[in-house]
Amino acid sequence: MSDAISPEVIETLLPEVAELIISALNLEMTTEEIEPDAPLFGEGLGLDSIDILELALVISKRYGFQLRSDNEDNTRIFSSLRTLAAHIASSRTK
């Protein structure tokens, strides 16, 4: 994540990214139900690798950058809503 990205920018992006997750994966929940620091995998939101692939495609289209499956930072990037929003904030072109 770039040092130029402020916490306020990330906070502003959280509801947008939460809505993107909900709509891309057809989840029956509200944006407020996704805890910013809860895990996206396993006990948190319960996403699996197929969900992450679908989400990566939607993020790539919406924000104009590629999320690669061979990126060794994917575990960190997708660890929570906050880390995903931070990565989007620092990488987006749109």
PyMOL commands that set and color helices and strands:
alter all, ss='L'
color gray80, all
select helices_A, chain A and resi 7-25+31-33+49-63+74-77+81-91
alter helices_A, ss='H'
color red, helices_A
deselect
rebuild
show_as cartoon
